[in-house]
Amino acid sequence: MPGKNVLLFGPPGAGKGTQAAKLRDLLAVPHISTGDMFRYHIKNNTELGLTARSYTDKGKLVPDDVTIAMVKDRLTRADVKNGFLLDGFPRSLPQAEALDRMLSALGIGLDHVVNIAITDEEITKRLLKRATIEGRADDADAQVILNRIATYKSQSEPCLAYYRPKGIVRDIVGTGTIEEVFERVMKVFAG
């Protein structure tokens, strides 16, 4: 299947993690989630986790240098030679530029940026629900959610404008059932 170097993009609560699990199986590539990496470190109170928590608890992004180093290390592992599904990175223009440099140095390109779009109201509803189900502190506070949405719009959303001229952004409506959204995502890879 062509086009296996994929960036999964969208605001917090868009369903990236849910869709990534299904897409990982479809493409048979590793799912690389910076959020999962950070949650692991936060849960285990590592030095990286303590640093990350000081930002995420306020709805802010972890500094670029920490995130870029973590992703760079992950993209050099052997299991990504047939493709990868990157989720949660880049979250800023400097990260997008760093990703381009990383991929160029590795001799690979980005095939698709799958952008899952939902409204601010849907983001808030989903994150509050996720907080009660998964116990995630970063989803439980309405003000933190508003901060996360504002951070996404000011820092992450400009990445889409960076990638659009390359012709690789695929916009997906993120509302509906998990299966309905996945049907839309799969169309990116059909043919």
C-alpha positions as CSV (number, residue, x, y, z in Angstrom):
1,M,0.0,0.0,0.0
2,P,1.6,3.3,-1.0
3,G,1.7,6.4,1.1
4,K,2.7,4.9,4.5
5,N,4.5,7.9,6.1
6,V,1.5,9.6,7.7
7,L,1.0,12.4,10.1
8,L,-2.3,12.3,11.9
9,F,-3.4,15.9,12.8
10,G,-6.2,17.6,14.6
11,P,-7.2,19.3,17.8
12,P,-7.2,17.7,21.2
13,G,-10.2,15.4,21.4
14,A,-10.5,14.9,17.7
15,G,-10.1,11.2,18.0
16,K,-6.6,10.9,16.7
17,G,-5.7,8.1,19.1
18,T,-8.8,6.1,18.3
19,Q,-8.4,6.5,14.6
20,A,-4.6,5.9,14.8
21,A,-5.2,2.4,16.3
22,K,-7.4,1.5,13.4
23,L,-5.1,3.1,10.8
24,R,-2.0,1.4,12.3
25,D,-3.6,-2.0,11.6
26,L,-4.7,-1.0,8.1
27,L,-1.3,0.3,7.1
28,A,0.7,-2.2,9.2
29,V,3.1,0.5,10.5
30,P,4.0,1.6,14.0
31,H,1.8,4.3,15.7
32,I,4.1,6.9,17.2
33,S,2.2,9.0,19.7
34,T,4.0,11.8,21.5
35,G,1.1,12.0,23.8
36,D,1.5,8.4,24.8
37,M,5.2,8.9,25.3
38,F,4.6,11.9,27.5
39,R,1.8,10.1,29.5
40,Y,4.2,7.2,30.1
41,H,6.9,9.5,31.5
42,I,4.3,11.5,33.5
43,K,2.8,8.3,35.0
44,N,6.3,7.0,35.9
45,N,7.5,10.4,37.3
46,T,10.6,10.4,35.1
47,E,12.6,13.6,34.7
48,L,10.9,14.1,31.3
49,G,7.5,13.3,32.8
50,L,7.9,15.9,35.6
51,T,9.0,18.5,33.0
52,A,6.1,17.6,30.7
53,R,3.6,17.7,33.6
54,S,4.6,21.3,34.5
55,Y,3.3,22.3,31.0
56,T,0.4,19.9,30.3
57,D,-1.3,20.6,33.6
58,K,-1.7,24.2,32.5
59,G,-2.8,23.2,29.0
60,K,0.5,24.2,27.4
61,L,2.8,22.4,25.0
62,V,6.0,20.7,26.1
63,P,9.0,22.7,24.8
64,D,10.1,21.9,21.3
65,D,13.6,20.8,22.1
66,V,12.3,18.0,24.4
67,T,9.7,16.8,21.9
68,I,11.9,17.0,18.9
69,A,14.7,14.9,20.5
70,M,12.2,12.3,21.5
71,V,10.7,12.0,18.0
72,K,14.0,12.0,16.3
73,D,15.2,9.1,18.4
74,R,11.9,7.2,17.6
75,L,12.1,7.8,13.9
76,T,15.6,6.2,13.7
77,R,14.4,2.8,14.9
78,A,14.2,-0.1,12.5
79,D,10.4,-0.7,12.7
80,V,9.7,2.6,10.8
81,K,11.5,1.5,7.6
82,N,8.1,0.5,6.0
83,G,6.3,3.6,7.2
84,F,5.0,5.2,10.3
85,L,1.9,6.9,11.7
86,L,2.9,10.0,13.6
87,D,0.3,11.3,16.1
88,G,0.8,14.5,18.2
89,F,3.8,15.8,16.3
90,P,4.4,18.4,15.0
91,R,2.5,20.8,17.2
92,S,4.3,24.0,16.0
93,L,5.9,25.4,12.9
94,P,9.4,24.9,14.4
95,Q,8.5,21.2,15.0
96,A,7.2,20.9,11.4
97,E,10.4,22.3,10.1
98,A,12.4,20.0,12.4
99,L,10.4,17.0,11.2
100,D,11.2,17.9,7.6
101,R,14.9,18.0,8.4
102,M,14.7,14.7,10.2
103,L,12.9,12.9,7.4
104,S,15.2,14.5,4.8
105,A,18.3,13.2,6.8
106,L,16.7,9.8,6.8
107,G,16.0,9.9,3.1
108,I,12.2,9.6,3.5
109,G,9.2,11.9,2.9
110,L,5.9,12.6,4.4
111,D,3.1,11.1,2.3
112,H,-0.1,12.4,4.0
113,V,-1.2,14.8,6.7
114,V,-4.6,13.4,7.7
115,N,-6.4,16.4,9.4
116,I,-9.4,15.3,11.6
117,A,-11.5,18.5,12.1
118,I,-14.1,19.1,14.8
119,T,-15.7,22.1,16.4
120,D,-14.6,23.7,19.7
121,E,-17.9,22.7,21.3
122,E,-17.3,19.1,20.3
123,I,-13.7,19.2,21.6
124,T,-15.0,20.4,25.0
125,K,-17.7,17.8,25.2
126,R,-15.4,14.9,24.2
127,L,-12.6,16.0,26.6
128,L,-14.9,16.3,29.6
129,K,-16.3,12.9,28.8
130,R,-12.8,11.4,28.4
131,A,-11.8,12.9,31.7
132,T,-14.5,10.9,33.5
133,I,-13.7,7.7,31.6
134,E,-9.9,7.8,31.6
135,G,-9.3,10.0,34.6
136,R,-7.0,12.3,32.6
137,A,-6.4,15.5,34.6
138,D,-5.6,17.5,31.4
139,D,-9.2,16.9,30.3
140,A,-11.1,17.5,33.5
141,D,-10.9,21.3,33.8
142,A,-13.0,23.5,31.4
143,Q,-10.4,26.4,31.6
144,V,-7.5,24.0,30.8
145,I,-9.6,22.7,27.8
146,L,-10.1,26.3,26.6
147,N,-6.3,26.9,27.0
148,R,-5.6,23.7,25.0
149,I,-7.9,24.8,22.2
150,A,-6.4,28.3,22.1
151,T,-2.9,26.8,22.1
152,Y,-3.8,24.4,19.3
153,K,-5.2,27.3,17.2
154,S,-2.3,29.6,17.8
155,Q,0.6,27.1,17.7
156,S,-0.5,23.9,16.0
157,E,-3.0,24.9,13.4
158,P,-0.5,26.9,11.4
159,C,1.2,23.6,10.6
160,L,-1.6,22.9,8.2
161,A,-0.8,26.0,6.3
162,Y,2.8,24.9,6.2
163,Y,1.8,21.5,4.7
164,R,-1.0,22.6,2.3
165,P,1.3,23.9,-0.4
166,K,3.0,20.5,-0.5
167,G,-0.4,18.9,-1.5
168,I,-0.4,16.3,1.2
169,V,-3.1,17.6,3.6
170,R,-6.3,15.4,3.6
171,D,-9.1,17.0,5.6
172,I,-11.5,14.6,7.3
173,V,-14.8,15.5,9.1
174,G,-14.3,14.2,12.6
175,T,-17.9,14.0,13.7
176,G,-20.0,10.9,13.7
177,T,-19.3,7.4,14.9
178,I,-15.8,6.0,15.1
179,E,-16.6,3.8,12.1
180,E,-18.0,6.7,10.1
181,V,-14.8,8.7,10.7
182,F,-12.6,5.8,9.9
183,E,-14.5,5.2,6.6
184,R,-13.5,8.8,5.7
185,V,-9.9,8.2,6.7
186,M,-9.6,5.0,4.7
187,K,-10.6,6.9,1.5
188,V,-7.3,8.7,1.8
189,F,-5.5,5.4,1.2
190,A,-7.9,3.8,-1.3
191,G,-6.2,3.8,-4.8
